[in-house]
Amino acid sequence: MRSRGTRNPNLIALLRLLRKTANQHKAGIWKTIAKYLSRTRSRRIAVNVSRINRYTREGDTVVVPGKVLGAGILDHPVTVAALQFSKQAREKILMAKGKCISIEELIQMNPRGSNVKIIG
């Protein structure tokens, strides 16, 4: 019989941090992201750079509750926080003068989650 839930200790710690921050700062965005990340791996979100380009403007901060993939072009700088980045996606975001950060870093920078978009 297989157990349910993740066994990844880093993901478990991230989910706890998201829920704790959501309760402390009354920021529903972190609770929503925790819900997306607690899905099975096959149901987790994967977003291409082209989608980030389409739905953001210069200087925006976005969260991808999953993996960022490298298909497409990014023509303006954005800050992207995600669980994982493909090598191509990281290169394209950095070439556009953007930033690739972890979700933990975003929580430290902006615990209230203000002006953060979820792309998924």
N, C-alpha and C positions, 0 to 999 in steps of 0.2 A: 504494500500500500504506500503510495507517494504522499509526502507531506505537502500541505498547501503553503503558499507564501514564499518569500525570498529567503535565501540563506546568505546573501551577500551582506557582510557586516557593515560595509561602507554605505550601502543603500539603506539598511535598517537605521543606521545612525542619522542619515540625511532625513529620512521620514520622521524620526523623532524630533529633530531640530525644526523641521517645517511645521509640525503640529504645535510644538512648544511656542515658536515664534508667532504663529497665527493666534494662539490663545493670549499670549502676553500683550501683543500690540493690536489685537482685534483686527487683524489683517486677513481677510478671507482669501486673498490671492494665494497665500502659502498653503492653506488647507486644500484649495483646488489643485494646486500643483502636487501635493502629497497624494491626492486621490488618483491623479493621472499616473504618477510614478509607482503606485502600489499595484498597478495592473501587471498581468503576466508579461514576460519579455516580448512575446509575439504580438501583443496588443499595444505595446508602447509606441509612442509617436516618433516618427522619423520625418524631418523637415529638410527640404533642399534649400540651398542658399538663394535660389531664385524666388522662393516664396517669402523669405525674409526681405529680399529686395522689394518685392511687390507691395508688402503691407507695412513698410516702415518708412520713416523719413530720416534725414540726417540728424544724428545725435540721440535717436531713440534708444531705449533699453528694452530688450525682449528676453523672455524665458522660453526655452524649448524643453518641456518635460519629457525628454527622450534624447534622441541623437540628431545632430545636424550633419547633413550629407552635402557633398560638394557640387552637385549639378546646378548649373546656372551661373549668373554673374551678379556680383554685388557692386554697385556703383556709388555708394555713399557710406560714410562711417557710422556704424552702430555698435552698441555693446550687446553681446549675445552671451547669455548664461544658459548652460545646458548640462545634462548628465554626461554626454559624450560628444566629441567632435571627430569627424573623419579627418584624415590628414589634409585632403584637398579643401575641405570646408574651412579648416583653421587657416590655411594659406590664403584663401580668397578673402576671408574676413580681415586678416592682417594686412593684405595688400590694399584693401580699401580704407586703410587707416582706422579700422575698427578694433574692438577688443573681444577676446574670447576668455570668459571667466567661468568658474564653477558656480553652481547654485549657492553653495555655502558662502562664497565671496560676495555674491549679490545680497544675501541676507545680512551680512555684516555691514555692507555699504548702505543698505536701504531696508531696515527691519520693518518698516510700515508697508513697503511694497508700492509706494506711490509712483505714478508715472511709469509703471512697468506693464508691458503687454505680454500676454501669453500667445505664442504662435504654435498652432498644432493642427 
